[in-house]
Amino acid sequence: MQIEIRGLERLSLRERQAVYLKETGHSTAAIAAQLGIGQATVAKLLARARAKGYEIVFVLPAEAMGIPEVGTGGDPGDPGELREPEEPDPPRQPRRLDEPSRPDEK
């Protein structure tokens, strides 16, 4: 999994660090310990970062979403043979109840 923080250029270094740790699942206490600052300071950094606006984007491989890779060789970069989608079956006409189910029935 990759994480991308959009709007990073608007954040200070400390705000970036706090945002990254928070968005990767760390608690406020863990962030404070990691950065060597108080929990109130972490809360203030995160509030300032939210006010400046940023966006988190997670990039997940297809396997993580349960989507099989496209291709015949199994290589992620191999597009394999792409086929046109098959035409759907034509819609069936409803059968009237008073009609026989087979033409030979009467």
Buried (B, 14 or more C-beta within 10 A) or exposed (E): EEEEBEEBEEBEEBBBBBBBBBBEEBEBEBBBEEBEBEBEBBBBBBEBBEEBEBEBEEEEEEEEEEEEBEBEEEEEEEEEEEEEEEEEEEEEEEEEEEEEEEEEEE
